[in-house]
Amino acid sequence: MAESVYKVIELVGTSTESWEKAATAAVKRAAKSLRDLRVAEVSQLDMVIKDGKVESYRAKVKVSFKFEGN
């Protein structure tokens, strides 16, 4: 296996339905501008609460992709 380097970025996805959809939203958006995504790790989950009710779910996601810089 050839040596490779990967860059890791942190994103926050949101959804009004679930944490899973929030995490998926972050990965889908990253895939629009980054090539060769490899791994996504959910590092934190939280919720936005308004008037005592859950308004939205948030997932902090660490996404890695192959680094092609010098």
N, C-alpha and C positions, 0 to 999 in steps of 0.2 A: 504494500500500500504506500503510495506517495505521501510525503509530508504535506499537511494542509494547515491553514490558519483560518479560524472562524471568528467573526465579530459578533458580539452580543449587544442587542439594544433592548431597551425596556419600553413597553407600550402599555396603555390603559385602554381597554375596550369597554363599552357600555351597552346595556340592553335593558329594556323595560320588562323582559320576560324571565331571564335566567343568567346565572354566572357562565354556564356553558356557551350561551349565545354571545355573551360579552367577550369571552376569550376568543371565540371563533371570529367575531367582528374584527378584533385586533389583528389576527393572523391574515384574514382575507384582505384587509387594507394594506398590510405590509407586503403581501404578495403582488400588489399592483405596482410597487416601485422598487422592490428588491428581488434579486435573482438568487436562485439556489438556496432557498430556505431549508434548514435542516431540522432543528428541534425548537419546540416552544415549551416553556416551563411556566406554569402558573405559580407566581410567587406570593400573591396576596389577593384576597377576595374581600370586598366590602359592599355596603349598600348605602344609597342616598335615601334618607327618610324625610318625608314631608307630611306634616299634620298627623304624625303617628303611624303613617303607612309607608311601605316600601315604594319609592318612586322609581328607582332604577338600581340595577346590579352593575358592579364594576369589577373587572378582573385585571390585575397587573400581570403582564406576561413578558417573560424574557424570551426573545426570539434570536436564534443564531442563523447566520448565513455565511457562506464561504467568502473569505476576504480575498479580493483580487488586486489590492493596491500594492505599491512598491514598498 
